[in-house]
Amino acid sequence: MNGDTVVDVSAVLEFLPASVWPHPHGDAVITHLDKLRPRISELLKQGDALPLGGVMLKSPIANPGKIIGAPVNYKAHLEETNLDKDVMPGQTIHPIEDIGLFLKATSSLAGPGEGIEINFPNRRTDHEAEVVVVIGKQGRNLREEEALDHIAGYCLGLDMSLRGREDRGFRKSCDTYAVLGPWLTTAEHVPDPADIPFSLTVNGETRQKSNTRQLILSIAKLIVMASAYYTLYPGDVIMTGTPEGISPVMPGDVIAVESPLLGRFESSVRESVTSGPPY
């Protein structure tokens, strides 16, 4: 990507090592990213520039082994969640230090251009803008001082959330409810992961605006917590939490997520052609 244009570098996939079943853990491109980057640079010089507006952006990570979520990881969001009883009806809101992390199904993954499907139109679905961490190398039981060395890069994300009494991971795992984009910004281009500003608009109206400075658990601490429970592999995704300002979306809405460090994407909301049961 260069300004408002992109170059197709898909030919670099020819240099991925062959694998047979059972395939190794991790996203193959992220696993071998360091070796692929020189060839990507060569292809950038040779390929034709295409207008960014003329391509459909899919998820920059194709095969994450895990999509890890960080619940109520901004103080102001914790406060608004406690005030809005429709967010988690009949449930007590506990701080992230007490309840830990959760997992979203990898089948919920979508790119910005694929849009968001509302599968339960009779229930509330909220937007949740987040900064997303992409793990770059395997690690388990990591220390805080080494955690950031395991990051391949960052992107923006939408942790779309169906409201109700079910378990968090169940409600947040509907198809298209984990939107990642617009692209992977590699770690060296993010000077301080504790200072990433980002915002979200719906139909041009600002709903969320914050900075990773406001995280309750920092990115490094989230990696430490996650790696204490499961091995992290290249391509695993950690959605770091959403700030205050969550609100429902409806079919026809256009959600935009933006950061001066990580880019901007838009996703359109539509109703699924096969809506779920009315419960």
C-alpha positions in Angstrom: 0.0 0.0 0.0 1.4 3.4 -1.0 -0.9 6.4 -0.3 -4.1 5.8 -2.2 -2.8 2.8 -4.2 -2.0 -0.8 -3.6 0.2 -3.3 -5.4 -0.7 -7.0 -5.8 2.2 -9.0 -4.2 0.4 -12.3 -4.1 3.2 -14.0 -6.1 5.2 -13.9 -2.9 3.1 -16.9 -1.7 5.0 -19.1 -4.1 8.0 -18.8 -1.7 6.1 -20.2 1.3 7.5 -23.6 2.2 5.3 -26.6 1.3 3.4 -28.2 4.2 1.3 -31.4 4.5 -1.3 -32.5 6.9 -1.2 -32.0 9.8 -0.3 -28.4 9.1 1.7 -26.6 11.7 0.1 -24.1 14.0 0.1 -20.5 13.0 -0.6 -18.4 9.9 1.9 -19.3 7.3 2.5 -15.7 6.0 3.0 -14.3 9.5 5.3 -17.3 10.4 7.6 -16.6 7.5 7.1 -12.8 7.2 10.7 -11.9 7.9 11.9 -14.1 5.0 9.1 -12.9 2.7 9.6 -9.1 3.2 12.6 -8.7 0.9 10.6 -10.4 -1.9 7.6 -8.3 -1.1 9.8 -5.2 -1.6 10.9 -6.5 -5.0 7.3 -7.1 -6.1 6.3 -3.6 -5.0 8.8 -2.2 -7.5 7.6 -4.4 -10.3 3.8 -4.5 -9.8 1.2 -2.1 -11.2 -0.4 0.3 -8.7 -4.2 -0.1 -8.3 -6.5 2.5 -6.8 -7.3 1.5 -3.2 -10.9 2.4 -3.7 -11.2 -0.2 -6.5 -10.2 -3.3 -4.4 -12.1 -5.2 -1.7 -10.1 -5.3 1.5 -10.2 -8.7 3.2 -8.7 -9.5 6.6 -4.9 -8.9 6.7 -4.6 -12.1 8.7 -6.1 -15.0 6.8 -5.7 -17.9 9.3 -5.4 -16.9 12.9 -5.3 -19.8 15.2 -7.0 -17.8 17.9 -8.9 -14.6 18.2 -8.5 -13.4 21.7 -10.7 -10.8 23.3 -10.1 -8.4 26.2 -13.4 -7.6 28.0 -14.0 -4.2 29.6 -10.4 -3.1 29.3 -11.1 0.6 29.4 -12.2 2.2 32.7 -14.8 4.5 31.0 -16.2 1.5 29.1 -16.5 -0.4 32.4 -18.4 2.5 33.8 -20.8 2.8 30.9 -21.4 -1.0 30.9 -22.4 -0.8 34.5 -24.9 2.0 33.7 -26.4 0.4 30.6 -28.2 -2.7 31.8 -29.0 -3.8 28.2 -25.3 -4.5 27.5 -25.1 -7.5 29.8 -28.7 -8.0 31.1 -28.9 -9.8 34.4 -25.1 -10.2 34.7 -22.6 -8.6 37.0 -19.8 -6.7 35.2 -16.4 -7.8 36.6 -13.1 -6.2 35.9 -10.7 -7.8 33.4 -8.2 -8.6 36.1 -10.9 -10.9 37.6 -12.4 -12.6 34.6 -9.5 -12.8 32.2 -9.8 -13.0 28.4 -12.2 -14.8 26.1 -12.1 -16.4 22.6 -14.0 -15.5 19.5 -14.5 -18.2 16.8 -12.1 -17.9 13.9 -15.1 -18.3 11.6 -16.2 -14.8 12.8 -13.3 -13.3 10.9 -14.1 -10.8 8.1 -12.3 -8.0 6.1 -13.7 -4.5 5.9 -14.9 -5.0 2.4 -17.0 -8.1 3.3 -19.2 -6.1 5.6 -21.1 -7.1 8.8 -24.2 -9.3 8.8 -26.9 -8.8 11.4 -28.1 -12.4 12.0 -30.5 -11.5 14.9 -32.4 -8.4 13.8 -34.7 -8.5 16.8 -31.7 -8.2 19.1 -29.2 -5.4 19.8 -25.8 -5.6 18.1 -23.2 -3.0 19.1 -20.0 -1.8 17.5 -16.8 -2.0 19.5 -13.7 -0.4 17.9 -10.4 -1.8 19.0 -6.6 -1.8 18.4 -5.6 -5.3 17.4 -2.3 -7.0 18.0 -1.0 -9.7 15.7 1.5 -12.2 17.2 4.6 -12.7 15.2 6.4 -15.6 16.9 5.6 -18.5 19.2 5.6 -17.9 22.9 4.3 -19.3 26.2 4.5 -17.9 29.8 6.1 -14.7 28.5 7.4 -12.0 30.8 6.2 -8.4 30.3 9.7 -7.2 29.3 9.7 -9.6 26.3 6.1 -9.5 25.3 6.3 -6.7 22.7 9.1 -8.6 20.9 6.5 -11.3 20.0 4.4 -8.8 18.0 4.4 -8.9 14.2 2.2 -5.8 13.8 -1.0 -4.1 14.5 -4.3 -3.3 12.8 -7.7 -2.0 13.6 -10.7 -4.1 14.5 -14.4 -4.3 15.2 -15.4 -6.7 18.0 -19.1 -6.7 17.0 -21.2 -7.8 19.9 -24.7 -9.3 20.1 -26.3 -8.4 23.4 -27.9 -11.0 25.6 -27.5 -13.4 28.5 -25.3 -15.9 26.7 -21.6 -16.3 27.3 -19.5 -13.5 25.8 -17.5 -15.7 23.4 -20.7 -17.2 22.0 -22.5 -13.8 21.4 -19.4 -12.3 19.8 -18.6 -15.2 17.5 -21.4 -14.7 14.9 -20.1 -14.7 11.3 -18.5 -11.4 10.3 -18.3 -10.2 14.0 -14.5 -9.9 14.0 -13.6 -7.4 11.4 -9.8 -6.7 10.9 -8.2 -4.1 8.7 -7.4 -2.1 6.7 -3.9 -3.8 6.6 -1.1 -5.0 8.8 1.1 -2.2 10.1 4.4 -3.9 11.1 5.7 -3.3 14.6 8.6 -1.1 13.6 6.1 1.5 12.3 4.4 1.9 15.7 6.8 3.8 17.9 4.8 3.3 21.1 2.0 0.7 21.4 0.9 2.5 24.6 0.1 5.6 22.5 -2.2 4.6 19.6 -5.1 7.0 19.0 -8.2 5.6 17.2 -11.8 6.5 16.6 -15.0 5.2 15.2 -17.9 6.8 13.4 -21.3 5.5 12.3 -22.7 7.3 9.2 -20.2 10.1 9.8 -21.0 10.6 13.5 -18.2 10.1 16.0 -19.2 7.5 18.5 -15.9 6.3 20.0 -12.5 8.1 20.3 -9.7 7.0 22.6 -6.1 6.0 22.9 -4.3 2.8 24.1 -3.0 5.0 26.9 -6.3 4.4 28.5 -6.1 0.6 28.6 -6.5 -1.0 32.0 -4.2 -3.8 31.0 -1.5 -2.7 28.6 -0.8 -4.6 25.4 2.3 -6.1 27.0 0.2 -7.3 30.0 -2.5 -8.7 27.8 0.2 -10.8 26.0 1.5 -12.0 29.3 -2.0 -13.0 30.5 -2.8 -14.8 27.2 0.5 -16.7 27.1 0.0 -17.9 30.7 -3.0 -19.9 29.5 -2.2 -20.9 25.9 0.7 -21.0 23.6 0.7 -18.0 21.3 1.5 -18.7 17.6 2.2 -16.5 14.6 -1.0 -15.0 13.3 -2.9 -15.2 16.6 -4.9 -12.1 17.1 -5.5 -10.2 20.4 -8.3 -7.6 20.3 -7.2 -5.3 23.1 -10.6 -3.9 24.2 -13.0 -1.2 23.3 -13.4 2.3 24.9 -16.6 4.0 25.9 -19.2 5.0 23.3 -20.6 1.7 22.2 -24.0 1.8 20.6 -26.3 -0.3 18.5 -26.0 -0.5 14.7 -28.7 -1.3 12.1 -28.7 -2.6 8.5 -27.7 0.2 6.2 -25.3 1.8 8.6 -21.6 2.4 7.6 -19.0 2.1 10.3 -15.6 3.7 9.9 -12.6 3.0 12.1 -9.5 5.1 11.9 -6.1 5.7 13.4 -3.3 8.0 12.1 -0.9 5.1 12.8 -2.9 2.2 11.5 -5.1 3.5 8.6 -8.8 3.7 8.0 -11.5 1.3 6.9 -15.2 1.3 6.4 -17.6 -1.6 6.8 -21.3 -1.7 5.8 -23.9 -3.3 8.0 -26.5 -5.5 6.4 -29.2 -8.0 7.5 -28.4 -11.7 6.9 -30.5 -13.3 4.2 -30.9 -16.2 6.6 -31.6 -14.7 10.0 -31.2 -16.7 13.2 -34.0 -18.0 15.4 -36.0 -15.3 17.3 -34.6 -15.9 20.8 
